[in-house]
Structures are given as structure tokens and as C-alpha cells.
């Protein structure tokens, strides 16, 4: 299963606005996309749910593992998480 480890780039982490942007992008894929916070409790959350993304408490610089059966989904979600979504 494709996965990629990325660093959160948003200045204040994955709060409501960045989480909503990631979730909206994830919703367009048929495959499930999971996010796991490195150093957290290893619980995977659904990337298509802004609320679940926010439960990770991922601050700027936190590392997340993005996993899906769809490589394109992994690449797109990983790129979003690495960017500063507060600047969009």
C-alpha cells in the first residue's frame, strides 16, 4: 500500500481551514486515505473528514504518514499537508 511521510507546513498546523482543504481534496478519491501522526497513538484517521484531521492535533512541523491504495491520492494529500494552507 502506497504511503508517504510528510511534515505539516501550515503555520498553525492542521486547524479548521487547512483540515477542510485536505478533506475536500480527499473526498474526490474513491479510495480510503488514512493519516497517522508520528509519535501519536498510531490511530489512523480518515483524510476525508476535517473533524477527524483536527483530532490529530498536528502542529507545524509535525510528521504525518499518508496511506492509501491510490498513489495519486497519497501524492496529492501529502503535497497539501506539506504546503502552507494558511497562505492559500
Residue frames as a rotation matrix with the C-alpha (Angstrom) as fourth column:
UNK 1
0.585 0.811 0.000 0.00
0.811 -0.585 0.000 0.00
0.000 0.000 -1.000 0.00
UNK 2
-0.106 -0.647 0.755 1.50
0.571 -0.661 -0.487 3.36
0.814 0.379 0.439 -1.02
UNK 3
0.749 0.293 -0.594 2.40
0.655 -0.457 0.602 5.73
-0.095 -0.840 -0.535 1.79
UNK 4
-0.018 -0.748 0.663 4.43
0.476 -0.590 -0.652 8.87
0.879 0.304 0.367 2.32
UNK 5
0.202 -0.014 -0.979 5.69
0.952 -0.232 0.200 10.61
-0.230 -0.972 -0.034 5.45
UNK 6
0.011 -0.085 0.996 5.33
0.546 -0.835 -0.077 14.39
0.838 0.544 0.037 5.35
UNK 7
-0.697 -0.269 -0.664 5.85
0.701 -0.448 -0.555 17.41
-0.148 -0.853 0.501 7.58
UNK 8
0.412 0.909 -0.064 2.94
0.895 -0.417 -0.156 19.77
-0.169 0.007 -0.986 8.30
UNK 9
-0.537 -0.676 0.505 3.68
0.797 -0.603 0.040 23.08
0.278 0.423 0.862 6.58
UNK 10
0.332 0.735 0.591 0.77
0.413 -0.676 0.610 25.25
0.848 0.042 -0.529 7.72
UNK 11
-0.384 -0.614 0.690 1.90
-0.230 -0.660 -0.715 27.94
0.894 -0.433 0.112 10.13
UNK 12
-0.323 0.321 0.890 -0.59
-0.946 -0.127 -0.298 26.97
0.017 -0.938 0.345 12.84
UNK 13
-0.851 -0.090 0.518 -0.91
-0.180 0.975 -0.127 23.30
-0.494 -0.201 -0.846 11.98
UNK 14
-0.819 0.573 -0.042 -3.92
0.226 0.389 0.893 21.40
0.528 0.722 -0.448 10.69
UNK 15
-0.746 0.629 -0.217 -6.63
-0.011 -0.338 -0.941 23.51
-0.665 -0.700 0.259 12.30
UNK 16
0.115 0.975 0.189 -10.11
0.175 0.167 -0.970 24.02
-0.978 0.145 -0.152 10.75
UNK 17
0.580 0.166 -0.798 -9.24
-0.643 -0.508 -0.573 25.74
-0.501 0.845 -0.188 7.46
UNK 18
-0.395 -0.774 -0.495 -6.29
-0.918 0.333 0.213 23.55
0.001 0.539 -0.842 6.40
UNK 19
-0.746 0.178 0.641 -8.12
-0.068 0.938 -0.339 20.42
-0.662 -0.297 -0.688 7.57
UNK 20
0.338 0.940 -0.047 -11.13
-0.062 -0.027 -0.998 21.39
-0.939 0.340 0.049 5.44
UNK 21
0.313 -0.312 -0.897 -8.92
-0.928 -0.300 -0.220 21.90
-0.201 0.901 -0.383 2.37
UNK 22
-0.775 -0.632 0.030 -7.30
-0.622 0.770 0.141 18.48
-0.112 0.090 -0.990 2.83
UNK 23
-0.483 0.665 0.570 -10.65
0.088 0.684 -0.724 16.79
-0.871 -0.299 -0.389 3.45
UNK 24
0.492 0.682 -0.542 -12.20
-0.453 -0.331 -0.828 18.37
-0.743 0.653 0.146 0.37
UNK 25
-0.082 -0.617 -0.782 -9.33
-0.994 0.112 0.016 17.08
0.077 0.779 -0.623 -1.78
UNK 26
-0.883 -0.302 0.359 -9.55
-0.378 0.912 -0.162 13.60
-0.278 -0.278 -0.919 -0.22
UNK 27
-0.102 0.957 0.273 -13.29
-0.253 0.240 -0.937 13.35
-0.962 -0.165 0.218 -0.86
UNK 28
0.358 0.277 -0.892 -12.80
-0.893 -0.178 -0.414 13.24
-0.274 0.944 0.183 -4.62
UNK 29
-0.608 -0.636 -0.475 -10.99
-0.725 0.689 0.004 9.89
0.325 0.347 -0.880 -4.44
UNK 30
0.460 0.766 -0.448 -12.81
-0.528 0.642 0.556 6.55
0.714 -0.020 0.700 -4.32
UNK 31
0.009 -0.566 -0.824 -10.02
0.456 0.736 -0.501 5.00
0.890 -0.371 0.265 -2.25
UNK 32
0.918 0.188 -0.350 -9.73
0.390 -0.271 0.880 5.46
0.070 -0.944 -0.322 1.51
UNK 33
0.077 -0.896 0.438 -6.94
0.120 -0.428 -0.896 7.81
0.990 0.122 0.074 2.58
UNK 34
0.776 0.162 -0.610 -5.59
0.586 0.175 0.791 7.50
0.235 -0.971 0.041 6.11
UNK 35
0.217 -0.704 0.676 -3.46
-0.332 -0.704 -0.627 9.88
0.918 -0.089 -0.387 8.16
UNK 36
0.692 -0.109 -0.713 -1.38
0.658 0.501 0.562 8.84
0.296 -0.858 0.419 11.16
UNK 37
0.766 -0.438 0.470 0.50
-0.522 -0.851 0.059 11.27
0.374 -0.291 -0.880 13.41
UNK 38
0.128 -0.807 -0.576 4.06
0.277 0.587 -0.761 10.06
0.952 -0.063 0.299 14.03
UNK 39
-0.865 -0.501 0.019 4.70
0.087 -0.187 -0.979 9.83
0.494 -0.845 0.205 17.74
UNK 40
-0.272 0.861 0.430 0.96
-0.913 -0.373 0.168 9.83
0.305 -0.347 0.887 18.42
UNK 41
-0.100 0.329 0.939 -1.24
-0.674 0.672 -0.307 6.91
-0.732 -0.663 0.155 19.37
UNK 42
-0.926 -0.370 0.080 -0.91
-0.168 0.590 0.790 5.30
-0.339 0.718 -0.608 15.90
UNK 43
-0.055 0.969 0.241 -4.65
0.457 0.239 -0.857 5.74
-0.888 0.063 -0.456 15.29
UNK 44
-0.873 -0.166 0.460 -5.38
0.488 -0.261 0.833 6.31
-0.018 0.951 0.309 11.61
UNK 45
-0.183 0.837 -0.516 -7.94
0.095 -0.508 -0.856 8.97
-0.978 -0.206 0.014 10.77
UNK 46
0.219 0.406 0.887 -9.93
0.920 0.217 -0.326 9.44
-0.325 0.888 -0.326 7.57
UNK 47
-0.767 -0.610 -0.197 -8.40
0.491 -0.757 0.431 12.22
-0.412 0.234 0.880 5.46
UNK 48
-0.572 0.631 0.523 -11.86
0.432 -0.310 0.847 12.96
0.697 0.711 -0.096 4.01
UNK 49
0.540 0.753 -0.376 -13.06
0.714 -0.174 0.679 14.19
0.446 -0.635 -0.631 7.43
UNK 50
0.008 -0.524 0.852 -11.91
-0.097 -0.848 -0.521 17.64
0.995 -0.078 -0.058 8.53
UNK 51
0.660 0.313 0.683 -13.09
-0.680 -0.137 0.720 16.90
0.319 -0.940 0.123 12.07
UNK 52
0.944 -0.329 -0.014 -11.03
0.313 0.884 0.348 13.70
-0.103 -0.333 0.937 12.26
UNK 53
0.233 -0.892 0.386 -7.96
0.588 -0.187 -0.787 15.50
0.774 0.411 0.481 10.86
UNK 54
0.172 -0.133 0.976 -8.28
-0.496 -0.868 -0.031 18.14
0.851 -0.479 -0.215 13.59
UNK 55
0.951 0.219 0.219 -8.36
-0.297 0.444 0.845 15.42
0.088 -0.869 0.487 16.28
UNK 56
0.531 -0.829 -0.177 -4.74
0.662 0.536 -0.524 14.61
0.529 0.161 0.833 15.38
UNK 57
0.889 -0.190 -0.416 -3.62
0.176 -0.697 0.695 17.91
-0.422 -0.691 -0.586 16.89
UNK 58
0.249 -0.830 0.498 -0.93
0.964 0.261 -0.047 18.18
-0.091 0.492 0.866 14.21
UNK 59
0.671 -0.126 -0.731 1.03
0.083 -0.966 0.244 21.39
-0.737 -0.224 -0.638 14.67
UNK 60
0.806 -0.476 -0.353 3.50
-0.537 -0.335 -0.774 22.97
0.250 0.813 -0.525 12.22
UNK 61
-0.196 -0.981 -0.001 6.47
-0.942 0.188 -0.279 20.62
0.274 -0.054 -0.960 11.87
UNK 62
0.098 0.296 0.950 4.54
-0.570 0.799 -0.190 17.52
-0.816 -0.523 0.247 12.99
UNK 63
-0.795 -0.388 -0.467 5.10
-0.606 0.460 0.649 14.43
-0.037 0.798 -0.601 10.84
UNK 64
0.224 0.922 0.317 2.18
-0.676 0.381 -0.630 12.54
-0.702 -0.073 0.709 9.33
UNK 65
-0.873 -0.349 0.340 2.04
-0.022 0.726 0.688 9.31
-0.486 0.593 -0.642 7.36
UNK 66
0.005 0.841 -0.542 -0.39
-0.887 -0.247 -0.391 9.43
-0.462 0.482 0.744 4.43
UNK 67
-0.855 -0.264 0.447 -1.57
-0.117 0.936 0.331 5.99
-0.506 0.231 -0.831 3.25
UNK 68
0.242 0.935 -0.260 -3.95
-0.695 -0.020 -0.718 4.85
-0.677 0.354 0.645 0.51
UNK 69
0.173 -0.106 0.979 -4.34
0.503 0.864 0.005 2.22
-0.847 0.492 0.203 -2.20
UNK 70
0.797 0.202 0.568 -4.28
0.597 -0.402 -0.695 5.11
0.088 0.893 -0.441 -4.68
UNK 71
-0.169 -0.972 -0.163 -0.79
0.969 -0.194 0.154 6.57
-0.181 -0.132 0.975 -5.27
UNK 72
-0.399 0.076 0.914 -2.24
0.457 -0.848 0.270 9.75
0.795 0.525 0.303 -6.80
UNK 73
0.704 0.702 0.111 -4.29
0.192 -0.338 0.921 10.30
0.684 -0.627 -0.373 -3.64
UNK 74
0.525 -0.609 -0.594 -1.21
0.811 0.148 0.566 9.85
-0.257 -0.779 0.572 -1.45
UNK 75
-0.456 -0.790 0.409 0.77
0.881 -0.465 0.083 12.30
0.124 0.398 0.909 -3.58
UNK 76
-0.123 0.478 0.870 -1.95
0.272 -0.827 0.493 15.00
0.954 0.297 -0.028 -3.64
UNK 77
0.863 0.492 -0.113 -2.81
0.220 -0.165 0.961 14.83
0.454 -0.855 -0.251 0.07
UNK 78
0.307 -0.844 -0.440 0.87
0.919 0.142 0.368 14.70
-0.249 -0.517 0.819 1.04
UNK 79
-0.515 -0.506 0.692 1.59
0.725 -0.687 0.037 17.79
0.457 0.521 0.721 -1.06
UNK 80
0.307 0.713 0.630 -1.29
0.111 -0.684 0.721 19.68
0.945 -0.151 -0.289 0.54
UNK 81
0.881 0.035 -0.472 -0.18
0.464 0.132 0.876 18.80
0.093 -0.991 0.101 4.07
UNK 82
-0.018 -0.990 -0.138 3.38
0.979 -0.045 0.198 19.94
-0.202 -0.132 0.970 3.31
UNK 83
-0.389 -0.101 0.916 2.23
0.542 -0.829 0.139 23.31
0.745 0.550 0.377 1.95
UNK 84
-0.931 0.111 -0.347 1.24
0.224 -0.577 -0.785 26.36
-0.288 -0.809 0.513 3.99
UNK 85
-0.410 0.858 0.309 -2.53
0.824 0.203 0.529 26.10
0.391 0.472 -0.790 3.58
UNK 86
0.170 0.422 -0.890 -2.98
0.753 -0.638 -0.158 29.23
-0.635 -0.644 -0.427 5.68
UNK 87
-0.576 -0.493 -0.652 -1.44
-0.033 -0.783 0.621 31.21
-0.817 0.380 0.435 2.82
UNK 88
-0.769 0.323 0.552 -4.00
0.639 0.362 0.679 29.96
0.020 0.874 -0.485 0.25
